[in-house]
Amino acid sequence: MSKVIIMTDSNSGITQTQAKKMGVVVLPMPFYINEEMFYEDIDLSQEQFYEKLQAGGDIKTSMPLVGDVTDKWDELLKEYDEVVYIPMSSGLSSSCETAYMLSQDYDGKVEVVNNQRISVTMRQSVIDAKNLAEAGKSAKEIKDILEAAKFDSSIYIMVDTLTYLKKGGRITPAAAALGTLLKLKLVLQIQGEKLDAFAKARTVKQAKNIMIEAMKSDFEKRFDSADGRNINLEMAYTHDLEAALAFKEEVQAAFPENEIVLNPLSLSVSCHIGPGALAIACSKKIDIK
């Protein structure tokens, strides 16, 4: 049986400390802030990131450096037979495609998973991959299982401010100005490849209800699991844990059969939507056997 190690990047939201406890490897994502490069969770904490974001810093996301990726693979292959690498969704970054091209030089020892995940759903994929490896699956088998389930997930995100969507060019200045004037709360969705608009709400309460009802619909119609027993339910937030914990109580009341895992939203998403965002996410459970 091959000795398989699971590797991901910090878009999964898994910290370096958590990775050590989980027995996986996390490649820190690079960010350029006012032209200076930082690595997530290495020399850029969540607090530092939001301080710089709210101070108006020029923040740009970046792909992992090619050398950082291949050097880590080379290091891991000295101890392990195979590497399963789970980067962020190919629909949100070209880093997945680049990693796949690099993996072609490794004679099947590195398998790059393109299962269209980001943040908390990506985190779940890492957990699933780890469990599959422990069950004796090869790197290729793990890749195939995760990719077969790539559309079995949903994320709904309530954006508290339109400032950062405007700054990133994802909405027009006019739309942002009108939305701000009307105090609209935009609800975004990620189902598969891209981040798209889902709904507009006049209040935070209405936005929360929209997300909960959308998730209930997904449970029943997309995943054929109205009671949620076959679903991993997750939540995420940006820079406001108190609001996230309060929302968690509402979500738990709506889904009493599900254990909810709450984590900060990964910084690569946060820089485009800003602080104060709340998210519900889910992924269909994978049969490890």
N, C-alpha and C positions, 0 to 999 in steps of 0.2 A: 504493500500500500504506500502510495506516495505521501511524502510529508509536505502538506500544503499550508502556506501562510496567506492570510487575507490582508490586503493593503487598500487603503482608500485615501481621500484627501480631506482637508479640514472643512470642505463644503458640507460634509456629513454632520458637522456640529460636534463630532467626537474630539474631545481635548486630548492632549498628549498624555495626561495623567490617566484619563479614562481608558485610552488605548492600551496602556500597559496592563491595567487590571483586566481588560477584555482579552488580551492576547492577540491584538491586531496592531497594524502599523498605520499611522496617519501622516501623510505628506502635508506639511503646512503650506497653505496658499499664499502667494506673494501679493501684496497691495502696494501701490504707489500713492503716497500721500505728500502732496506738494513736492512731487518729483523725487522723494526719498522712498526707498524700498523697505518694507517691513514684512515679516512673516507672521501669519496668524498664529496666536497662542505661543509664539516663541519670543518675539519682541513687540508684539501688538496684542494687548488684552482687549476684551469686550469693552471695558470702561474707557480705555485709551482711544479705541476706535470711535466710540460715540462722542467723546469729548472733541475729537478732531472733526467729526462729521458736523456736529452742531455749531462748531466754531467757524464753519464755512470752508473747511479744508478741501483742497482739490484731490478727491479720492478716486482712484482708478483700479479696477480689478485687473488681474493678469493671469494668464495661464501659468502653470508650474514650469519652471525652467527645464529644458530637455535634460540637461546634465543632472539636475536634482532627481528626476524620475529614474533615469537609467542607472545612476550611481546607487540609488536605493535598491533597485532590482538586483544589481550585481552583488550588492552586500547581502541581500536576503538569500540569494541562490547559493551562497557559500554554506548556508545552514539548512536550507529547505530545498526540496526537489522541484516545487512549483509555486508560482505566485498567482493569486487572483487579485487583479487590480480593479477597484470600483471607483471610477471618477464621476464627476457630476454629469448630468444629462447632456447628451450631444446637442440637444435642441437649445441649450442655454450657453454652451461654450464649445469651442473647437478643440479643447484639451483632450476630450475623449477620442476624437479621430486621430489626433497627433499621437496619443499613447498607443492606439491600435497599430499605427504605422511603425512605431518604434518596436512594438512587441514582435513584429514579423522577423526580427533578427535573433529571436531567442528560441527558435526551434520548438515551439509549443510549450516551453517552460513558463511563459507568462501569458495569461489569458486576461484580456481587457473586457470588462462587462459594460455593455451599453444598454442599461435597463431603464433609462429615462427618469432617474430619480434625483432629488436634491434635498438637502437638509434632513428633516426627521424621517422622511420615507427612505432616503439614502442610508441613513443610520440603521434603519431596520434591515435593509438589504445586507449591510455588513454583518449584522447579527445572524441573519439567515445563512449567509455564506460561511460564517464561522461554525454554525451548527451542522451545516452540510459537510464541511471538511472533517469535523469530529465524527460524523457518521460514516466516514470513509470514502466520500465522493472525491473524484479527481477534479483538478482545476477546470478542465473542459466540461465535465458534468455540471459543476457549479455554475459556470457561465451559461450553459444552455438552460438550466432550470430558472435562473434569475431573469434571463432575457425572455423566456416564454411567458413570464408574469409581468412584463415591463409596463403594461397598461393597467395593471390591477392596483392602482393607487390614485388618491385624490388629495389635493391641498387647496384650501380656501383661505385667503388672507385678507383681513380688513386693514386698509391703509388709513392711518390717522391724519396724515398730512400729504398733500399732493406736491409739495415742494421738490422732493427728490425724484419723483417720476418725471416732473417737468425738466429738472436739471439733466436727467439722463436721456431726454428726448423721447420718452415713452408716451407722453401726452403733450399736446401743444400748450404754449403759454396761455392762450385764450381759454382753453378748456380748464386749465389749472386755475386761472383767475375766476372763472365762473363757478367752478366747483368749490373754491375757497369761499367765495361770496355767499353761496347757498349752503355752506357748511356741510357739503356732501362727504360721505364716507364711502370710498370706493372698495368694492370687494373683488379681488383678483382670484384666478384659479390656475392651478397647474395640474393638468391631466395628460400625462405623456410628455410631449416635447417642450411646450412653450408656456410662458407666463402670459395669460390673457385676461381681459376684463370680463367679469361675470355679472356684476350687478352694482347699482348705486343705491345708497341709503341716506336718509336724512338725519338719522341719529345712530349713535353707537349701539343702542339697544336693538334697533331695526337691523343693523348690519350683523350683529350676533345671531339674531333669529334667522336671517337669511342663510348664514353659514351652517347653522344647526339643521335647518330643514333641507338644505342641499346635501348634507352628509347623510341624513336619514334616507333621502331618495337614492343616493348612491348605494347605501347598504342594501336596500331592497331591490332596486332595478338593475344596477350594474354588477353587484357582487352576490345577489341572490342569498342574502343573509340578513333579513330584517331584524333579527335579534342580536346581530353583531358578534355572534360567537366565533365566527371564522375570520374576524377582522382585527387587525392591530390598530388601535386608536391612539393617535398622538396629538399633541398640541405644541405650538411654538409662539414665541413673542419676541419683540425687539425692545430691550432696555426698560421695560416696566413690569417687573415680576409681580408686583401687587395686583395690577390690573389682570395679569394672566392667571393668577391664583383665583381671583374672584370669578373670572370667566370659566375656569376649570370646574368650579362648583356647578355652574349652569349646564355645562356640557355633560358632566357626570350624571346630573339629574335626568338629562335627555337620553343617556346611554348607560343605564344602571348595570348592565351585564358586562361592560367593558372596563378593563383597567386602563387608565389614561397615563401616558408617559409625556411629561412636559419638559421641554428643553428650549434654550435660546435659539432663535432662527440664525442660520449661518450668515456670516458677515457679507458673503458675496451677494446674497439676496438683500440683506439689510441696507447696504449702501444705495440700493435703488429705490427703497421704499421708506427708509427713515425710521426713527424711534416711534414707539406707541402702537406698533402693529400687533395684531392678534391673529393666530392661525389655527385651524383645525386640519388635521391630516389623517389619512388612513391608508392601510395597505392590506391586501388579502393575505391571510396566513398561508405559508408554504408548507406542504407536507414533507417533512424532513426525511421520512422513511422512503 
